Amino acid sequence: MKYMLMLCRDEQAWDKLSQTERQQIYAETLALSEELASRGQYLGGFPLHPSSSATSVRVRDGKRLVTDGPFAETREQLGGYMLIDVKDLDEAIVIAARIPLARTSTVEVRPVRDGQPT
């Protein structure tokens, strides 16, 4: 089953980390991705630019509204994602807990729906 692991981080806390700390987190995340890829479980993933670079698009009554910034005003913002293919939610949770950002941020685990919407 496919799961999206969404990495939601506190951007202000991330900005306070030293370059060395950020590089360590990146290296650990890369190592985890490579390990999962070697088992055929890693389907892809990337870090995202800060939420300040986001653009939100809405269409209401046939009119497009484009605004700068993320849709949700929250402390934690989507900072990246990993797409994995594992046997069940329990295995996805184990992997999510191994993501270095889980130590300081939140990893939301959500199954990917295949096929038609319900």
Stockholm file with secondary structure:
# STOCKHOLM 1.0

chainA/1-118         MKYMLMLCRDEQAWDKLSQTERQQIYAETLALSEELASRGQYLGGFPLHPSSSATSVRVRDGKRLVTDGPFAETREQLGGYMLIDVKDLDEAIVIAARIPLARTSTVEVRPVRDGQPT
#=GR chainA/1-118 SS CEEEEEEEEEHHHHHHSCHHHHHHHHHHHHHHHHHHHHTTCEEEEEECCCGGGCEEEEEETTEEEEEESCSSCCSEEEEEEEEEECSSHHHHHHHHHHSGGGGTSEEEEEECCCSSCC
#=GC SS_cons         CEEEEEEEEEHHHHHHSCHHHHHHHHHHHHHHHHHHHHTTCEEEEEECCCGGGCEEEEEETTEEEEEESCSSCCSEEEEEEEEEECSSHHHHHHHHHHSGGGGTSEEEEEECCCSSCC
//
